[in-house]
């Protein structure tokens, strides 16, 4: 309830009480009637009650018309006039309804229930429509008395309503067969009658909705009473959908509620038209009082003898005495003689001419003497009344202080660093300060009387002067820039603000120009502007300018239906130049590349450096064939040697191509897709070009989707570890387990490590994920040791290049081991050959630190890379893991057997263990055992599985032979 009232405008809150109380009583009556009405017999003497209620309703409707019609001439209000005319029609129709009721004498034609219902329905729709129209149309404030033309116009709605009522009578009395049946004796109301009544209710509900909206804002009518009247009418119409007999209690209650609704409506109209003028008068008085209180000056009311009659002071300290002490006393009794005489002179002037302004008087106050400016007006009084005068007294003490300020201002103008010039309206110089001489070289004597044209250089556009004079002649200030020439012939740029100077009458008398030399600033802006749109190194358009030019080219291509190609170029391995020769050489090389590229372009082509070693080229009117030709030409051009200082540099380039409109219709799309194609060219070996394809787009979208999902995977617990057993060659002992990362996404399903691991490495996510894998694997290994797994068993964890190169790797391993309590020899870190051979010197240092901890190292996928045996020996590798590509056909392919035999021999000679991965058949196992491999891993012994399944499997296969089982020595 409180929440609903908060939405009601404060103007309507107090008036809601009465209609709400009436509505509660009416609702109670409805409930009682519905509960017990069906059991009550028909009403005796119903016709008498019907005539009484209808007569009352007609009288109230006529009163609504009378009040609205008669007050409209004094206070025109369109909505009240419409309501009044509408309810005059309602009164006439209700009168015809009453006379047509069953049991009444013939009313032109025989009276009956159905005839009465016809008049009834039209009356209800007329009332409902009038109320909806009145609620929906905007309410204007109460107007003034009408002129004759406006008075005649008010007859239009009245004539319209009366004409409509006349037509209705003609139809019902002359052609009643045109109207559908509304009542069947013995059966009750027809569907048409019920639908019509419900239609009236719907119209009333629309009115209720509009009135609820009116409650939220201030209005010019009594919304609450009108809302109560409409709700009462809805309850009345509800009764008329329930009666089965024309004389039952429901019919009677419907008439009772209609009368109550009319009374509420009459009350609303009476309050609006009778009480509203008084409310408006009160508001006008309050408004006038608010205006008086808003005046910041002293306000006095005097009689002709200078006696204080009223005193109003915003601040009491502005008075020479308290306000109550002034009342009844004269000016001569309160003020010094000279001050009182000046005030009396102002009063006498106002008595003679009606007003007096401009007189000033000095009055001593508590904080010193104050100057006041007097404005006096003669008040309008009725005849034969003594004249009264109103005096406004404004404190102008500050004005005297302003004069001193003006002297300071004059000195400041003369000594200002900005040039200040004052001319007459014909632009002849009347004043110029010292800065003018310093800026132009002309002395004040040479400039006085001259037109500022003596400074023109001819380089300021004529339109600038025209715009300046247009604004100045309109009395407006003008701001702009001039390129002028000094007395010595040198040119400079000035920022100028020229303003008209007005006299007290508001007429322009002079022009004031304030000028500042901005020559250096303009030069700086030009440099900044170029830096904002051009690459500082190559002087090519930067991304912002390039995008603008590309959009222009795209617009031209679209209008002319011509193709356009976007080429994205990236220099291959350019980073090596910066890393080995330094950024100075790299920058010089980029400048040379830019010059080469520009040398082969057409005038309509646009080349831009996007940053680093990336360039983008837009080729208007170029199709795919032409773009391929240009790409081949650029590739060959950049492949030729370039001499930078003493260095001869040769680089290749990868180029991606996107074509308008097939690959996109805007710069962002084309640029993005050309970039995707360029990366595909790099992936496929560099030094080439590729056109964008939809497959590239799908792959790029897939990578983006997976990267976004991978960032949440760890937090959402989508990652888990699987473990694959590593066993001795005889298959009897568990020697280790490899921890393998798996990802199951709730929507994307199981995602292959071959797909998401590269994404993790490229996005940097491999570090947190790798740390989680390491901690989880070590924690699981420690749990297995506590469950009597072999003490020499190892847990193998793969390390990527990013993890291996991270400076905190060793510290992370130490922390993980200490946290878990796992012996260092039980942890085996697997490195690929590419990781081991990347920056071998740094890798050897990391490996030695890990080896010092006791951690074991193995080389994964051995035989697929380019390992250096020298480095391999220095790595102190514990185990070589033979790649499954050599195992797959080992029982059939003699070449694979030879390779594996060589690896086993090399490992034996270096004192390393060997393990073969991907063993799936007994034939492969037998061949490996024959060749002397020590350990194996593959689906033959178990696929990667969860920790619980792993434990169950190794125990089922009895691979756990005790904590003190020793790893078998390598057979050489």
Beta strands, then each sheet from edge to edge (+ up, - down):
strand 1: 183-184
strand 2: 188-189
strand 3: 298-303
strand 4: 308-312
strand 5: 355-365
strand 6: 368-378
strand 7: 388-395
strand 8: 419-424
strand 9: 429-432
strand 10: 478-485
strand 11: 491-502
strand 12: 508-517
strand 13: 564-571
strand 14: 606-611
strand 15: 614-620
strand 16: 642-644
strand 17: 647-649
strand 18: 653-660
strand 19: 688-691
strand 20: 719-728
strand 21: 734-745
strand 22: 749-751
strand 23: 794-798
strand 24: 827-832
strand 25: 856-862
strand 26: 879-882
strand 27: 913-917
strand 28: 935-937
sheet 1: 1+ 2-
sheet 2: 4+ 3- 7+ 6- 5+
sheet 3: 9+ 8- 12+ 11- 10+
sheet 4: 14+ 15- 13+ 18- 19-
sheet 5: 16+ 17-
sheet 6: 22+ 21- 20+ 28- 27- 26- 25- 24- 23-
end
